[in-house]
Amino acid sequence: MSVKEQILQEVVIKFAGDSGDGMQLTGTQFTNNTALMGIDLATFPDFPAEIRAPQGTLAGVSGFQIHFSSNKIFTPGDLCDVLVAMNAAALKANLKSLKSDGKIIVNIDGFDTKNLRLAGYVDGVNPLEDDSLDAYEVIKIDVTKLTRESLKEFTTLGVKERDRAKNMFVLGFIYWMYNRNLDSTIEFLKDKFGKKEVILQSNIKVLQSGYNFGDTLETFTTRYKVEKAKLPSGLYRSIMGNQALAMGLVAASEKSGLKIFLGSYPITPATDILQDLSKYKAFGVKTFQAEDEIAGITSAIGASYGGLLGITTTSGPGMALKTEAMGLAMILEIPLVIINVQRGGPSTGLPTKTEQSDLMQAYYGRNGECPIPVIASHSPSDCFDVAYEACRIALQHMTPVILLSDGYIANGAEPWKYPQSKDLQPIEVKFKTALDEGEEKYLPYKRNEKLVRPWAIPGTPGLEHRIGGLEKQDLTGAVSYDTDNHQHMIKIRQAKVDKIADYIPLQTLDSGPEKGKVLVLGWGSTFGAIKSAVLELQSEGYSVSHAHIRYLRPFPKNLGEMLKNFEHILIPEINNGQLIKIIRDEYLIDVKGYQKMMGIPIYKGELKDEILKYL
């Protein structure tokens, strides 16, 4: 049988199955293989919200979506071209996200009576046997049976151990389908199971069996290929947002000459930053898994007071617990980076689902007048630059800084071009080590032209000073209950944060004319959807522009003037309109919004339709 090869510009695949079916590993391996080929990509892992939902149920479905292309892309895709469904629940949960002419690869063993019942299908109804899937190309494979048969010679493995390799069979078949090489995954398996020879060889055997199965499937006469993307030359790797944050922090440590101390408490989806930073001990990184969120941030505050670069990581519920300590860092005026990887709320909310709903919390979620700079990343690779910049602001302006990411960015992946150390902006840190000439006494709140106070490490002779959470007397730092002093200190702390606007870049347009009909204004993880929708509309002849805000507090100095150049301002957000309220308050402009709060990203298609309403 001859098999033809078809060249495709782009493909979106969704791997879906029970949380124990290894879909995250399958997707990650396909992603790494794609990155090694130089193909542009974006991913979106979709984890179950429950730690271990009942097997076979809709609540237990785990998914991994990858969009790969020979052109530059910015989102993990809207609708899928291919859906891999390991059971009935995976099909039911994801069918709505498949294109009408898409392909469905199903494991028929996952569609028995029990699985159909657990997935909520009516008794006697099997979607593989009625006409409900006629609009799709359905490829039925008994993955479970074929996996077991390929492992017949591995007599020491039980049935459960053999079935754990089902994801390797599926991965092998997808590799055949898209004309890939198995070497990258075989190397991964060797690294992972090098000391467990039977497990290693069984996984390799199943991977190869899945690949070879493609050659024997007579109904499948076409293989597909996506060419290498035309990206700027350089050394690339696939990187996830949390990994990039960790690397950005380490880079800032090296450039500032300060060692990192991370005080953190594990919380989804921020825990990976703690785990990744713990691997950088060779760079002097110290990581501390605290007993709770309060201990995490207060230990980092203590580290900063002692002359280290203090970091703490969390998500929305942890931010709520850290608020008093944030106020302490602010009134002490010491550097601290607070990373909030946002998730669905309120309260415990949706631990594994993405949301941008902590912007108001970052702005106002503390007692008293407590201004803290806020900065946001817009993609996995951008996390490196934003982490570095958050550290620079914290160190050079002696202030805590809140860095906002979210679950979509944290767990998503894309190609990242390694930066050169020489291209990173220097981070100059100066400790006060002695009294200046003519200075009779150390004044810890005497400020420079940035309104920044000096940083003296405790124990430095002649620089003894008092510190704490009570209101400071101006200059001396002594406790003060004087009413005029309190108002003065509130005003000067606010002015210090406002003055940061003099030391950050002006706002620029990502694309489009400087004046026109519509400006789509975004922040954070809406970047890819906005950029894709706007570029598509521009190619169709529409006057539409896109600006994305990195610096959320203070705003860039020219943002207000930029907004006045457009007839309509549209702000898409994965919340109930938080940036809209802040922009209206700051600039008295009647901006419009597009909100989505479903635990998933905004799609390019739906946003494009919304923009067209204003054109």
C-alpha positions as CSV (number, residue, x, y, z in Angstrom):
1,M,0.0,0.0,0.0
2,S,1.4,3.4,-1.0
3,V,1.2,6.2,1.5
4,K,1.4,9.8,0.3
5,E,2.8,12.7,2.2
6,Q,0.9,15.9,2.6
7,I,2.5,19.2,3.6
8,L,0.4,21.2,6.1
9,Q,1.0,24.8,7.3
10,E,-0.3,24.2,10.8
11,V,-1.9,21.6,13.0
12,V,-3.7,21.6,16.4
13,I,-3.8,18.3,18.3
14,K,-5.6,17.6,21.6
15,F,-4.5,14.6,23.6
16,A,-7.2,13.6,26.1
17,G,-7.8,10.8,28.5
18,D,-8.2,9.8,32.1
19,S,-5.8,11.5,34.5
20,G,-3.9,8.2,34.8
21,D,-3.5,7.8,31.0
22,G,-0.3,9.9,30.8
23,M,-1.7,12.5,28.4
24,Q,0.5,15.3,29.9
25,L,3.6,13.2,29.3
26,T,2.5,12.3,25.8
27,G,1.9,15.9,24.9
28,T,5.1,17.1,26.5
29,Q,7.1,14.5,24.5
30,F,5.4,15.5,21.2
31,T,6.1,19.2,22.1
32,N,9.8,18.5,22.7
33,N,10.1,16.6,19.5
34,T,8.4,19.4,17.6
35,A,10.7,22.0,19.1
36,L,13.8,20.0,18.1
37,M,12.6,20.1,14.5
38,G,12.5,23.9,14.6
39,I,8.7,24.1,14.2
40,D,7.0,27.0,16.0
41,L,4.5,25.8,18.7
42,A,2.3,26.8,21.6
43,T,0.8,24.5,24.1
44,F,-2.0,24.4,26.7
45,P,-2.1,21.6,29.3
46,D,-5.6,21.2,30.8
47,F,-5.4,19.4,34.2
48,P,-8.4,18.0,36.2
49,A,-9.4,20.2,39.1
50,E,-9.6,17.3,41.5
51,I,-6.4,15.5,42.7
52,R,-7.8,12.1,41.8
53,A,-11.2,12.3,40.3
54,P,-13.1,9.0,39.8
55,Q,-11.6,7.2,36.8
56,G,-13.5,7.4,33.6
57,T,-15.6,10.5,34.6
58,L,-15.7,13.9,33.0
59,A,-14.1,15.4,36.1
60,G,-11.1,13.2,35.6
61,V,-10.3,14.1,32.0
62,S,-6.8,15.4,31.5
63,G,-5.9,17.2,28.2
64,F,-2.9,18.6,26.4
65,Q,-3.3,20.8,23.4
66,I,-0.5,21.7,21.0
67,H,-0.6,24.0,18.0
68,F,2.4,23.8,15.7
69,S,3.1,25.6,12.5
70,S,5.7,26.5,9.9
71,N,4.6,30.1,10.4
72,K,4.9,32.2,13.6
73,I,2.0,31.4,16.0
74,F,0.9,33.0,19.3
75,T,-1.8,30.7,20.7
76,P,-2.4,27.0,21.3
77,G,-5.2,27.2,18.7
78,D,-9.0,27.5,18.9
79,L,-10.5,24.3,17.4
80,C,-8.5,21.1,17.0
81,D,-7.6,19.3,13.8
82,V,-7.0,16.0,15.7
83,L,-8.5,14.7,18.9
84,V,-6.9,11.7,20.7
85,A,-9.6,10.3,23.0
86,M,-8.5,7.5,25.3
87,N,-12.0,6.9,26.7
88,A,-15.6,8.0,26.3
89,A,-15.3,10.8,28.9
90,A,-12.3,12.3,27.0
91,L,-14.4,12.3,23.8
92,K,-17.5,13.8,25.4
93,A,-15.5,16.5,27.2
94,N,-13.6,17.7,24.1
95,L,-15.8,17.0,21.0
96,K,-17.0,20.6,21.0
97,S,-13.5,21.8,20.5
98,L,-12.9,19.7,17.4
99,K,-13.3,21.1,13.8
100,S,-16.3,19.7,11.9
101,D,-14.0,17.8,9.5
102,G,-11.4,16.9,12.1
103,K,-9.9,13.5,12.9
104,I,-10.7,11.5,16.1
105,I,-8.3,8.8,17.2
106,V,-10.1,6.7,19.8
107,N,-9.0,3.8,22.0
108,I,-12.1,1.5,21.6
109,D,-11.3,-0.2,24.9
110,G,-12.3,3.0,26.6
111,F,-15.8,2.8,25.2
112,D,-17.1,-0.3,27.0
113,T,-20.4,-0.2,28.9
114,K,-18.7,0.9,32.1
115,N,-16.8,3.8,30.5
116,L,-19.9,5.0,28.6
117,R,-21.9,5.0,31.8
118,L,-19.2,6.9,33.8
119,A,-19.1,9.5,31.0
120,G,-22.8,10.1,31.2
121,Y,-24.0,8.5,28.0
122,V,-27.5,7.2,27.9
123,D,-27.8,3.4,28.3
124,G,-27.4,1.7,24.9
125,V,-25.8,4.7,23.3
126,N,-22.2,4.4,22.0
127,P,-21.0,7.3,19.9
128,L,-18.6,5.0,18.0
129,E,-21.6,2.9,16.8
130,D,-24.3,5.5,15.9
131,D,-24.1,8.4,13.4
132,S,-23.2,11.1,15.9
133,L,-19.6,11.2,14.6
134,D,-20.3,11.2,10.9
135,A,-18.9,14.7,10.4
136,Y,-15.5,13.5,11.5
137,E,-12.9,11.0,10.4
138,V,-12.8,8.4,13.1
139,I,-9.8,6.2,13.5
140,K,-10.6,3.3,15.8
141,I,-7.7,1.6,17.5
142,D,-7.8,-1.0,20.3
143,V,-4.8,0.7,22.0
144,T,-5.1,-1.4,25.2
145,K,-5.1,-4.8,23.3
146,L,-2.3,-3.8,21.0
147,T,-0.2,-2.6,23.9
148,R,-0.6,-5.8,25.7
149,E,0.2,-7.9,22.7
150,S,3.4,-5.9,22.0
151,L,4.5,-6.7,25.5
152,K,3.8,-10.5,25.5
153,E,7.5,-11.3,25.9
154,F,7.8,-9.1,29.0
155,T,6.5,-11.8,31.3
156,T,7.5,-10.1,34.6
157,L,5.1,-7.2,33.9
158,G,1.5,-7.4,35.2
159,V,-1.5,-6.2,33.3
160,K,-1.6,-2.8,35.1
161,E,2.1,-2.3,34.4
162,R,1.6,-3.1,30.7
163,D,-1.5,-0.8,30.4
164,R,0.6,2.1,31.8
165,A,2.4,2.1,28.5
166,K,-0.7,2.8,26.4
167,N,0.3,6.5,26.0
168,M,3.6,5.4,24.3
169,F,1.6,3.4,21.7
170,V,-0.5,6.5,21.0
171,L,2.6,8.7,20.8
172,G,4.3,6.3,18.4
173,F,1.3,6.4,16.1
174,I,1.1,10.2,16.1
175,Y,4.9,10.3,15.4
176,W,4.2,8.1,12.3
177,M,1.2,10.2,11.3
178,Y,3.3,13.4,11.3
179,N,6.5,11.8,9.9
180,R,8.6,12.2,13.0
181,N,11.7,10.5,14.4
182,L,11.4,8.5,17.7
183,D,15.0,9.3,18.9
184,S,14.1,12.2,21.2
185,T,11.6,10.2,23.2
186,I,13.8,7.1,23.3
187,E,16.5,9.3,24.9
188,F,14.0,10.6,27.4
189,L,13.0,7.1,28.3
190,K,16.6,6.1,28.8
191,D,17.1,9.1,31.1
192,K,13.9,8.4,33.1
193,F,14.1,4.5,33.3
194,G,17.8,3.9,32.8
195,K,18.1,1.9,36.0
196,K,14.9,0.0,35.3
197,E,15.8,-2.1,32.2
198,V,12.5,-3.9,31.9
199,I,10.4,-0.7,32.2
200,L,12.7,1.0,29.7
201,Q,12.6,-1.7,27.1
202,S,8.9,-2.2,27.4
203,N,8.2,1.5,26.8
204,I,10.5,1.6,23.8
205,K,8.9,-1.5,22.4
206,V,5.4,0.0,22.7
207,L,6.5,3.3,21.2
208,Q,7.9,1.4,18.2
209,S,4.8,-0.7,18.0
210,G,2.6,2.3,17.8
211,Y,4.8,3.8,15.1
212,N,4.8,0.5,13.1
213,F,1.0,0.2,13.4
214,G,0.7,3.2,11.2
215,D,2.2,1.3,8.3
216,T,-0.3,-1.6,8.8
217,L,-3.4,0.6,9.0
218,E,-4.8,0.3,5.5
219,T,-7.5,2.9,6.0
220,F,-4.8,5.5,6.7
221,T,-3.2,6.4,3.4
222,T,-1.7,9.9,4.2
223,R,1.1,11.0,6.4
224,Y,1.5,14.7,7.2
225,K,4.4,17.0,7.6
226,V,4.8,20.6,8.9
227,E,8.0,22.3,7.7
228,K,10.5,24.1,9.9
229,A,9.4,27.6,10.9
230,K,11.3,30.7,9.7
231,L,12.4,32.0,13.1
232,P,15.4,34.3,13.7
233,S,18.6,32.4,13.8
234,G,19.9,31.4,17.3
235,L,19.8,28.7,19.9
236,Y,16.3,27.8,21.0
237,R,14.6,25.5,23.5
238,S,11.0,24.7,24.4
239,I,10.2,26.5,27.7
240,M,7.3,26.7,30.1
241,G,6.4,29.8,31.9
242,N,7.4,28.7,35.4
243,Q,10.7,27.5,34.1
244,A,11.3,30.8,32.4
245,L,10.5,32.7,35.7
246,A,13.0,30.6,37.6
247,M,15.7,31.3,35.0
248,G,14.9,35.0,34.9
249,L,15.3,35.2,38.7
250,V,18.7,33.4,38.5
251,A,19.8,35.8,35.7
252,A,18.9,38.7,37.9
253,S,20.8,37.2,40.8
254,E,23.9,36.9,38.7
255,K,23.7,40.4,37.2
256,S,23.0,42.1,40.5
257,G,25.6,40.1,42.4
258,L,23.0,39.1,45.1
259,K,22.2,35.6,46.1
260,I,18.5,34.5,45.8
261,F,16.4,33.3,48.8
262,L,13.0,31.9,47.9
263,G,10.6,31.4,50.8
264,S,7.5,29.6,49.5
265,Y,4.6,27.3,50.3
266,P,3.5,24.8,47.6
267,I,0.4,25.9,45.7
268,T,-1.0,25.1,42.2
269,P,0.0,26.4,39.7
270,A,3.1,28.1,41.2
271,T,4.8,25.1,42.8
272,D,7.1,24.4,39.8
273,I,9.0,27.7,40.4
274,L,10.0,26.4,43.8
275,Q,11.0,23.0,42.4
276,D,12.9,24.6,39.5
277,L,14.8,27.1,41.6
278,S,15.9,24.3,43.9
279,K,17.9,22.9,41.0
280,Y,20.2,26.0,40.9
281,K,22.1,25.6,44.1
282,A,25.3,25.9,42.1
283,F,24.3,29.6,41.6
284,G,23.9,30.2,45.3
285,V,20.1,29.9,45.2
286,K,18.6,29.0,48.6
287,T,15.0,27.6,48.6
288,F,12.9,27.2,51.7
289,Q,9.6,25.3,51.7
290,A,7.8,27.0,54.5
291,E,5.1,25.6,56.7
292,D,2.6,28.1,55.4
293,E,2.2,31.1,53.1
294,I,2.9,33.7,55.9
295,A,6.2,32.0,56.8
296,G,7.1,31.9,53.2
297,I,6.9,35.6,52.6
298,T,8.2,36.7,56.0
299,S,11.3,34.5,55.6
300,A,11.9,36.2,52.2
301,I,11.5,39.6,53.9
302,G,14.1,38.6,56.5
303,A,16.4,37.5,53.7
304,S,16.1,40.8,51.9
305,Y,16.7,42.7,55.2
306,G,19.9,40.7,55.4
307,G,21.1,41.7,52.0
308,L,19.8,38.9,49.8
309,L,17.3,39.0,46.9
310,G,14.1,37.9,48.6
311,I,11.5,36.0,46.5
312,T,8.1,34.5,47.4
313,T,5.8,32.6,45.0
314,T,2.1,31.8,45.3
315,S,-1.4,31.9,43.7
316,G,-4.5,33.9,44.6
317,P,-5.4,32.2,47.9
318,G,-1.8,32.5,49.1
319,M,-1.7,36.2,48.1
320,A,-4.7,36.7,50.5
321,L,-2.7,35.2,53.3
322,K,0.4,37.2,52.5
323,T,-1.2,40.6,52.6
324,E,-0.1,41.9,56.0
325,A,3.5,40.8,55.3
326,M,3.3,42.7,51.9
327,G,2.4,45.8,53.9
328,L,5.4,45.2,56.1
329,A,7.8,44.9,53.1
330,M,6.3,48.1,51.7
331,I,6.6,50.2,54.9
332,L,10.1,48.8,55.5
333,E,10.9,49.8,51.9
334,I,13.0,46.8,51.1
335,P,13.2,44.8,47.9
336,L,11.0,41.8,47.5
337,V,9.6,40.0,44.5
338,I,6.1,38.5,45.0
339,I,5.1,36.1,42.2
340,N,1.4,35.3,41.8
341,V,0.6,32.6,39.2
342,Q,-3.1,33.3,39.0
343,R,-5.8,30.7,38.9
344,G,-9.6,30.6,39.1
345,G,-11.2,32.0,42.3
346,P,-12.5,33.1,44.6
347,S,-11.4,31.2,47.7
348,T,-10.0,27.8,46.6
349,G,-11.8,28.3,43.3
350,L,-10.5,26.3,40.4
351,P,-7.0,25.3,41.3
352,T,-5.9,24.0,37.9
353,K,-7.8,26.4,35.7
354,T,-6.5,29.7,34.4
355,E,-7.8,33.2,35.2
356,Q,-6.6,36.8,35.3
357,S,-8.7,37.7,38.3
358,D,-6.1,38.9,40.8
359,L,-5.3,42.3,39.3
360,M,-7.5,44.2,41.7
361,Q,-6.0,42.2,44.5
362,A,-2.5,43.2,43.4
363,Y,-3.6,46.8,43.2
364,Y,-5.6,47.2,46.4
365,G,-5.6,44.0,48.4
366,R,-3.9,45.3,51.5
367,N,-4.9,47.3,54.5
368,G,-4.1,51.0,54.5
369,E,-2.4,53.0,51.8
370,C,-0.1,50.4,50.5
371,P,1.1,51.0,46.9
372,I,3.2,48.2,45.3
373,P,4.4,48.1,41.7
374,V,2.7,45.5,39.5
375,I,4.2,43.9,36.4
376,A,2.8,41.1,34.2
377,S,4.1,38.5,31.8
378,H,2.3,37.8,28.5
379,S,3.7,34.4,27.4
380,P,5.9,31.6,28.6
381,S,9.1,33.0,27.1
382,D,8.3,36.5,28.2
383,C,8.4,35.3,31.8
384,F,12.2,35.4,31.7
385,D,12.3,39.1,30.9
386,V,9.5,40.0,33.3
387,A,11.2,38.1,36.2
388,Y,14.4,39.9,35.5
389,E,12.6,43.3,35.3
390,A,10.7,42.7,38.5
391,C,14.0,42.1,40.3
392,R,15.5,45.2,38.7
393,I,12.6,47.4,39.9
394,A,12.6,45.9,43.4
395,L,16.4,46.3,43.9
396,Q,16.8,49.8,42.3
397,H,13.7,51.3,43.8
398,M,13.8,49.5,47.2
399,T,10.2,48.2,47.0
400,P,8.3,45.0,46.9
401,V,7.1,44.2,43.4
402,I,4.1,42.0,42.4
403,L,4.7,39.8,39.3
404,L,1.5,38.4,37.7
405,S,1.5,35.3,35.6
406,D,-1.3,32.7,35.3
407,G,-1.9,29.0,34.9
408,Y,-2.1,29.2,31.1
409,I,1.3,30.9,30.9
410,A,2.9,28.8,33.7
411,N,2.1,25.4,32.1
412,G,2.1,26.4,28.5
413,A,5.2,26.1,26.3
414,E,6.7,27.8,23.3
415,P,10.2,28.1,21.6
416,W,12.5,30.5,23.5
417,K,15.7,31.9,22.0
418,Y,18.4,31.9,24.7
419,P,19.4,35.5,25.6
420,Q,23.0,36.6,25.7
421,S,24.3,37.8,29.1
422,K,25.8,40.9,27.5
423,D,22.3,42.0,26.2
424,L,20.8,42.0,29.7
425,Q,20.3,45.4,31.3
426,P,22.7,45.8,34.3
427,I,21.2,45.7,37.8
428,E,23.4,48.0,39.9
429,V,23.0,47.4,43.7
430,K,24.7,49.7,46.2
431,F,24.7,48.9,49.9
432,K,25.4,51.7,52.3
433,T,28.6,50.6,54.1
434,A,29.6,53.7,56.1
435,L,28.5,57.3,57.0
436,D,29.1,59.8,54.2
437,E,31.4,62.7,54.8
438,G,29.8,65.2,57.0
439,E,27.0,62.8,58.0
440,E,26.7,62.6,61.8
441,K,24.1,59.9,62.0
442,Y,22.6,57.2,59.7
443,L,19.2,58.3,58.5
444,P,17.6,55.1,57.1
445,Y,14.8,57.1,55.4
446,K,16.8,59.8,53.8
447,R,16.0,59.6,50.1
448,N,17.8,60.1,46.8
449,E,16.5,61.6,43.5
450,K,14.4,58.4,43.0
451,L,12.9,58.9,46.5
452,V,14.7,55.7,47.4
453,R,16.1,55.2,50.8
454,P,19.6,53.6,51.4
455,W,20.0,49.8,52.0
456,A,22.3,48.9,54.9
457,I,22.9,45.3,56.0
458,P,22.3,44.7,59.7
459,G,25.5,44.7,61.7
460,T,27.3,47.3,59.6
461,P,29.2,49.4,62.1
462,G,27.8,52.9,62.6
463,L,24.7,52.2,60.6
464,E,22.5,50.9,63.5
465,H,18.8,51.6,62.9
466,R,15.4,50.6,64.0
467,I,13.0,48.8,61.7
468,G,9.4,47.3,62.0
469,G,5.8,47.6,60.8
470,L,4.8,50.7,62.8
471,E,4.7,54.0,61.0
472,K,8.2,55.6,60.6
473,Q,9.3,59.0,61.4
474,D,10.6,60.6,58.3
475,L,14.4,60.3,57.9
476,T,15.1,58.6,61.2
477,G,12.8,55.6,60.9
478,A,11.8,55.8,64.6
479,V,8.2,54.9,65.5
480,S,5.9,57.9,65.0
481,Y,2.3,58.5,65.8
482,D,2.4,62.1,64.6
483,T,-0.6,62.8,62.3
484,D,1.3,65.2,60.0
485,N,4.2,62.8,59.6
486,H,1.8,59.9,58.8
487,Q,0.2,61.8,56.0
488,H,3.6,62.9,54.7
489,M,4.9,59.3,54.7
490,I,1.9,58.0,52.9
491,K,2.3,60.7,50.2
492,I,6.0,60.1,49.8
493,R,5.7,56.3,49.6
494,Q,3.1,56.8,46.9
495,A,5.3,59.3,45.1
496,K,8.2,56.8,45.1
497,V,6.1,54.2,43.3
498,D,4.7,56.8,40.9
499,K,8.2,57.9,40.1
500,I,9.1,54.4,38.8
501,A,7.3,55.5,35.6
502,D,10.4,57.7,34.9
503,Y,12.5,54.6,34.8
504,I,10.4,52.2,32.7
505,P,9.9,52.2,28.9
506,L,7.1,54.2,27.2
507,Q,4.1,52.2,26.0
508,T,4.4,51.1,22.4
509,L,1.9,49.6,19.9
510,D,2.5,45.9,19.2
511,S,0.9,46.5,15.7
512,G,-1.3,48.8,13.8
513,P,-1.6,52.6,13.2
514,E,-1.0,55.1,15.9
515,K,-4.4,56.6,15.4
516,G,-7.5,54.9,14.3
517,K,-10.9,53.2,14.8
518,V,-10.1,50.5,17.4
519,L,-7.3,49.8,19.8
520,V,-7.3,46.4,21.5
521,L,-5.6,46.9,24.8
522,G,-4.5,43.8,26.7
523,W,-2.3,42.6,29.6
524,G,-1.0,39.1,30.6
525,S,-2.0,35.9,28.8
526,T,-4.5,37.5,26.4
527,F,-1.5,38.5,24.3
528,G,-1.5,35.6,21.9
529,A,-5.3,35.7,21.1
530,I,-5.2,39.5,20.7
531,K,-2.2,39.5,18.5
532,S,-3.5,36.8,16.3
533,A,-7.0,38.3,15.9
534,V,-5.6,41.8,15.2
535,L,-3.0,40.7,12.6
536,E,-5.7,38.7,10.8
537,L,-8.0,41.7,10.7
538,Q,-5.2,44.0,9.5
539,S,-4.5,41.6,6.7
540,E,-8.2,41.9,5.7
541,G,-7.9,45.7,5.5
542,Y,-9.3,46.8,8.8
543,S,-7.9,49.7,10.8
544,V,-7.2,48.1,14.2
545,S,-4.3,48.3,16.6
546,H,-2.9,46.3,19.5
547,A,-1.1,47.5,22.6
548,H,-0.1,45.2,25.5
549,I,0.7,46.5,28.9
550,R,3.6,45.0,30.9
551,Y,3.8,47.7,33.6
552,L,0.4,47.8,35.3
553,R,1.5,50.0,38.3
554,P,2.6,52.6,37.6
555,F,1.5,52.7,34.0
556,P,3.9,54.0,31.3
557,K,3.9,57.8,31.2
558,N,2.5,58.0,27.7
559,L,-0.3,55.5,28.0
560,G,-3.1,58.1,28.5
561,E,-2.1,60.0,25.4
562,M,-2.0,56.8,23.4
563,L,-5.5,55.8,24.4
564,K,-6.9,59.2,23.3
565,N,-5.8,58.5,19.7
566,F,-8.5,55.9,19.2
567,E,-12.3,56.0,18.8
568,H,-12.9,52.7,20.6
569,I,-10.8,50.9,23.2
570,L,-11.5,47.2,23.7
571,I,-10.0,45.3,26.7
572,P,-10.3,41.5,26.6
573,E,-9.7,39.9,30.0
574,I,-10.1,36.5,31.6
575,N,-11.9,38.2,34.5
576,N,-15.0,40.3,35.0
577,G,-13.4,43.5,33.7
578,Q,-10.7,44.5,36.2
579,L,-8.3,46.4,34.0
580,I,-11.4,48.2,32.5
581,K,-12.2,49.7,36.0
582,I,-8.6,50.8,36.6
583,I,-8.3,52.4,33.1
584,R,-11.6,54.2,33.5
585,D,-10.5,55.5,36.9
586,E,-7.1,56.6,35.8
587,Y,-7.9,58.2,32.4
588,L,-11.7,58.8,32.5
589,I,-12.0,57.0,29.2
590,D,-15.1,54.9,28.4
591,V,-13.3,51.7,27.4
592,K,-15.3,48.5,26.5
593,G,-14.6,45.0,27.6
594,Y,-14.8,41.4,26.5
595,Q,-14.8,39.0,29.4
596,K,-14.3,35.2,29.6
597,M,-14.3,33.3,32.9
598,M,-14.4,29.6,32.0
599,G,-11.0,28.6,33.2
600,I,-9.7,28.5,29.6
601,P,-8.0,31.1,27.4
602,I,-9.8,33.5,25.0
603,Y,-10.0,32.1,21.5
604,K,-8.8,34.1,18.5
605,G,-12.0,33.5,16.6
606,E,-14.4,34.8,19.3
607,L,-12.2,37.8,19.9
608,K,-12.1,38.6,16.2
609,D,-15.9,38.6,16.1
610,E,-16.0,40.9,19.1
611,I,-13.6,43.4,17.5
612,L,-15.6,43.5,14.3
613,K,-18.5,45.0,16.3
614,Y,-16.5,48.2,16.6
615,L,-15.2,48.4,13.1
